[in-house]
Each structure stands twice: as C-alpha cells, then as structure tokens.
C-alpha cells in the first residue's frame, strides 16, 4: 500500500515502470468501492494523482526496487465521510499526531499496512502512537476514517521561489521555508484555497509587504498575514480591492487565527479606543490603528455574522460585481450602509473612545470613579496639568492628551484595566504555552493614551508617570510603539523627570551623580542599546541590568541636549517618520536624528564614548 507523491500520471506508465506489477487498486470514497487497473484494462475513473493511496500487487517471488519521481508541492485533498485511502506528501519522519492533527474532531481512526508483517498498524486520536506507526514518511499510504467530509491540506512549497539575502543564516532559511509550508497548509485546510505561484524575498532590513505573486519579509511572524494578502489578490484578479480596513483587518484576523487563540481581541481594544474616527472616513484616523486595529474588530464582527469563508468570498465576488460595495453586500449579506450603522454600535460597546478624545480641549483628562473627594479630584487634575504645562513651556513640546482613570479602590477601575490592557509579552505566552495569568495588578496599569490607578495604593502616581504617558501619547500620530533607538525614549523620560524635580535650577548635575556612578562601573557600549534587528541575537537591552540601561540612556540624552539644546528632544519626535516609512526603512529615524541634534548617529556614538571616558570617578 503506497501513496502517490508524483505528478498526475496515466496508470499505464506505472505498469511500464514496474514490469512485475499485476494490478493496481485505488479506493473511490465517493462511491464506496475500489477502482481496478491491470496491464490490459483500466477501470473507469482510476487515475494517479498526488495524495492518492494505491494497492500494488507484485507478482513473482522476489522483492523489487522502484524509483519514482516525487514533488514537494502543496496538496489539498477532499476526504469523504467513512474510509479514505490517501498518501502522505509531507516530510519524512512527521509524527502521526502532527500529520493527522489538522483533521481535528473529524478523525475517527487511521491505519497503515505493514506488508512485511502482513497486518495493519492502527492509530486512534488521543491515544499515543507507538511502534512503527508513530511517524509517517513521504510516500506512505494511510487508511483514514472520518466522521464528516473534511479537507486535508498537506504542506509543501515546491512552487514557491525563495530569495534570501546572503546574510540570512541557514537555520533562518529553513525556518522560513517550514513556516511558509505550515501557513499554506493551514489556510488550505481552513478555507479550501491556496496559491503557490509566489516569490518570497527575505532580508534583514525593511518590513513585511506583499503584492500579487510577491512577498517581502524580514521575520517569520508575518508570513501568515502576507500570505493571506496573496490569496486576496489572487481571488480579486486585479480588480480594485475596496477599503484598506477590510483588506488589512481580515488579514490581521486570519494572522491571529493562525497564531491559535485570537488573543488579539484583547490586545486590540485599547488601540481601537485611541481614536474616534469611523471606518466610513478613513482619512480621519492614523492608518495603522484604523486599518489593522479597527479593521480587525470589523472583520471579526463580519466573520461572526457571515462566517470565516465570507472574508475571502468578498474578494472572490469582486471580478463579477459592478463595484466593491456590491461585492460586500453579496459576500456578507447586508448592504454597506447597514453594516456601518450596526458596526458603530458594536464598536461603542467593545472599544469606546478614551475620554480625552471626546472633548474639545487638548490636555490630559482625569476620570474619577467611586468615592473620590472633590478636593482630591482638583489636586490630581492640577498635578497632571502642571506637568503638561512644564513640558510645553520649558521644552517647546506640543500640547498632548491622555486619560487617567482614578478609582477610590481597584474594584472601581478594574473593568477599564481589563478592557484596555495590552500586554504583548503575556499574550504571546498565553497563546503559545497556554499559561494562565496568575496575577492581576492592584494599583496601576497603563499603555499609550491611558492609565488606570487605584487611590488606596501605597504608591501614588507622580510626575514621572505623567511624563511617561505624555511621551507615549506623542507616538500615536507616528504609529510607533517606541522611539528609535530605544535609549532615547528611556533617557528622555528620565531627563524630563529630573528636570521637573529640579525646576528653577540652572544645572541638574547633582541629579546625574547616581547615574555617573553606575556608568563608570559599566563596559556596555551605548550602541548595544539600539533596537534589535531581525535574525540577530538579542542585544543588551533585552538582557542587561535595568539600572545600567537607565543610567547610560540618561547620560546619552543629557549629552545630546547640552550640545543641541533642550528643545531638540521634541524636535526629534516631530521629525520622526510615520509607521509605513519606518517599516520600509527601519533606519529611517537617522535623518531625523541628524537634523534635530546636528550630527550623525555614528558620529554621536563615537563622541559620546569619548566623553564617557572623561567622566570623573565619584
């Protein structure tokens, strides 16, 4: 019993290749009987296609050797309820659990014929495979019994052209090939479609992008997202794809579905809440938060109403529709205007806009929940305003706004913390390892545009908390999660903090003494605190001592601002490129650095290390 893993072939060629072959049997699951071929006749409907299983009856008394053409192309099989005789076209040594896992709950049992022992080896789901049926090899044939008709996608990238920069190491190349095969198999299994006429270009620089037939990547994590775009483009056949929020939102949904768990539903809420623009008016919102975050929520809502296949069926409808609006109504079962109205109500429930976005004043907003005295409310709002005014007056910063939810107790604000919390570190581990979240904050929580704080905590919010919130808010318009390089954000926040503490003083040298002490005992070059590039080992930022990182970052920013003036810090932020430019060019922050501070980054690193060597030992 063998699996056919070569190209489609007339059965007559099989008899020519194996003179000892007396008959070929193939199981027809649709009609529930075998199809037979002999050297002189062929039963109607018998053909040799990739992924099919065959019985070969060999005449004579001796074993034979048979060399056959194979292919590493992707295969999508449609398996019927009951028994199916199929071939495994994937890699040698694949565990039977992995090979059959995509059949999910439809799988009742599987069996492989052991010709030497003259008996079947059987596998049942949920029971650990043993002996000779713990793995399957390329070309093995299996009986598979299913409780329902199911697709079975088997990975393969034989028609994908891979282009790797010379700097990409062999293990990363293998990882990218394997990930591409897994992604294609996943979407084939889930949605019944695939497209493998693709050139995939991998480099360390640039971001992730795609166009018809071409994907550019710098990391395996974006393979699923960009491959789904390839499917969208192929189905649309060159027609205008319609709104970008649907293009990117559905790709983000499918990317998160592939990552197993859709934890992104929790992660995306604060990003969607950070603007008030509607998807009706895409020009009124930052593109990333509209197209990826709000677009994800919209795609998730459409999926819940019309099913996952509708997210691709929309693109399938485009070639035969008069407009994308018509294709939308056909695929999702409601006119576009009705969708807009219903979705806005859904959005107001799952991701209402943050309070500071719903007034006409550009300043931080305090929201008080529970029994908070009026005097306390006035004091807290004044503290926030004082920090805000200080940054504008001394450093020439732009007015900015964010929201702080103050609760008399944690219980008064915990619902907002849960709704707005976005912790990618924990999301990643929950998704990959199913770890429970064994803790929950009881004092403060915050991210871009918001903070949540319980007033009965021992540690109150201070000026540094407001400064950090202010800096993160400035990044919203740039659609960035952090400043580049990372030490500028860390050192800038610390510098602003000590400046506020020593307001009125002409010199902050006394505040720098603790940091000088730490740096004098460090040998880490400042350059190691730059962002980590793809396919490179993690740098000191990820593994270093936090006191050392903070001290070195603070002294670097202090040196820059003494040279260029304190206003240069926010001028640098203003000059930073937006997210789209940054993704295409991760080093795109360097022209902004040179213009704001008056020297190149390489020259700065050289001069700063020379300055650092002259610091007096305390």
Residue, then its C-alpha position, 0 to 999 in steps of 0.5 A: x500500500x503506497x501513496x502517490x507523491x508524483x505528478x498526475x500520471x496515466x496508470x499505464x506508465x506505472x505498469x511500464x515502470x514496474x514490469x512485475x506489477x499485476x494490478x493496481x487498486x485505488x479506493x473511490x470514497x465517493x462511491x464506496x468501492x475500489x477502482x481496478x487497473x491491470x496491464x490490459x484494462x483500466x477501470x473507469x475513473x482510476x487515475x494517479x494523482x498526488x495524495x492518492x493511496x494505491x494497492x500494488x500487487x507484485x507478482x513473482x517471488x522476489x522483492x523489487x526496487x522502484x524509483x519514482x519521481x516525487x514533488x514537494x508541492x502543496x496538496x489539498x485533498x477532499x476526504x469523504x465521510x467513512x474510509x479514505x485511502x490517501x498518501x502522505x506528501x509531507x516530510x519524512x519522519x512527521x509524527x502521526x499526531x502532527x500529520x493527522x492533527x489538522x483533521x481535528x474532531x473529524x478523525x475517527x481512526x487511521x491505519x497503515x499496512x505493514x506488508x512485511x508483517x502482513x497486518x495493519x498498524x492502527x492509530x486512534x486520536x488521543x491515544x499515543x502512537x507507538x511502534x512503527x506507526x508513530x511517524x509517517x514518511x513521504x510516500x506512505x499510504x494511510x487508511x483514514x476514517x472520518x466522521x464528516x467530509x473534511x479537507x486535508x491540506x498537506x504542506x509543501x512549497x515546491x512552487x514557491x521561489x525563495x530569495x534570501x539575502x546572503x546574510x540570512x543564516x541557514x537555520x533562518x532559511x529553513x525556518x522560513x521555508x517550514x513556516x511558509x509550508x505550515x501557513x499554506x497548509x493551514x489556510x488550505x485546510x481552513x478555507x479550501x484555497x491556496x496559491x503557490x505561484x509566489x516569490x518570497x524575498x527575505x532580508x534583514x532590513x525593511x518590513x513585511x509587504x506583499x503584492x500579487x505573486x510577491x512577498x517581502x519579509x524580514x521575520x517569520x511572524x508575518x508570513x501568515x498575514x502576507x500570505x493571506x494578502x496573496x490569496x486576496x489578490x489572487x481571488x480579486x484578479x486585479x480588480x480594485x480591492x475596496x477599503x484598506x480596513x477590510x483588506x488589512x483587518x481580515x488579514x490581521x484576523x486570519x494572522x491571529x487565527x493562525x497564531x491559535x487563540x485570537x488573543x488579539x481581541x484583547x490586545x486590540x481594544x485599547x488601540x481601537x479606543x485611541x481614536x474616534x474616527x469611523x471606518x466610513x472616513x478613513x482619512x480621519x484616523x492614523x492608518x495603522x490603528x484604523x486599518x489593522x486595529x479597527x479593521x480587525x474588530x470589523x472583520x471579526x464582527x463580519x466573520x461572526x455574522x457571515x462566517x470565516x469563508x465570507x472574508x475571502x468570498x468578498x474578494x472572490x465576488x469582486x471580478x463579477x460585481x459592478x463595484x466593491x460595495x456590491x461585492x460586500x453586500x453579496x459576500x456578507x449579506x447586508x448592504x454597506x450602509x447597514x453594516x456601518x450603522x450596526x458596526x458603530x454600535x458594536x464598536x461603542x460597546x467593545x472599544x469606546x473612545x478614551x475620554x480625552x478624545x471626546x472633548x474639545x480641549x487638548x490636555x490630559x483628562x482625569x476620570x474619577x470613579x467611586x468615592x473620590x473627594x472633590x478636593x482630591x479630584x482638583x489636586x490630581x487634575x492640577x498635578x497632571x496639568x502642571x506637568x503638561x504645562x512644564x513640558x510645553x513651556x520649558x521644552x517647546x513640546x506640543x500640547x498632548x492628551x491622555x486619560x487617567x482613570x482614578x478609582x477610590x479602590x481597584x474594584x472601581x477601575x478594574x473593568x477599564x484595566x481589563x478592557x484596555x490592557x495590552x500586554x504583548x509579552x503575556x499574550x504571546x505566552x498565553x497563546x503559545x504555552x497556554x499559561x494562565x495569568x496568575x496575577x492581576x495588578x492592584x494599583x496601576x496599569x497603563x499603555x499609550x493614551x491611558x492609565x488606570x490607578x487605584x487611590x488606596x495604593x501605597x504608591x501614588x502616581x507622580x510626575x514621572x508617570x505623567x511624563x511617561x504617558x505624555x511621551x507615549x501619547x506623542x507616538x500615536x500620530x507616528x504609529x510607533x510603539x517606541x522611539x528609535x533607538x530605544x535609549x532615547x525614549x528611556x533617557x528622555x523620560x528620565x531627563x524630563x523627570x529630573x528636570x521637573x524635580x529640579x525646576x528653577x535650577x540652572x544645572x541638574x548635575x547633582x541629579x546625574x551623580x547616581x547615574x555617573x556612578x553606575x556608568x563608570x562601573x559599566x563596559x556596555x557600549x551605548x550602541x548595544x542599546x539600539x533596537x534589535x534587528x531581525x535574525x540577530x541575537x538579542x542585544x543588551x537591552x533585552x538582557x542587561x541590568x535595568x539600572x545600567x540601561x537607565x543610567x547610560x540612556x540618561x547620560x546619552x540624552x543629557x549629552x545630546x541636549x547640552x550640545x543641541x539644546x533642550x528643545x531638540x528632544x521634541x524636535x526629534x519626535x516631530x521629525x520622526x517618520x510615520x509607521x509605513x516609512x519606518x517599516x520600509x526603512x527601519x533606519x529611517x529615524x537617522x535623518x531625523x536624528x541628524x537634523x534635530x541634534x546636528x550630527x550623525x548617529x555614528x558620529x554621536x556614538x563615537x563622541x559620546x564614548x569619548x566623553x564617557x571616558x572623561x567622566x570623573x570617578x565619584 
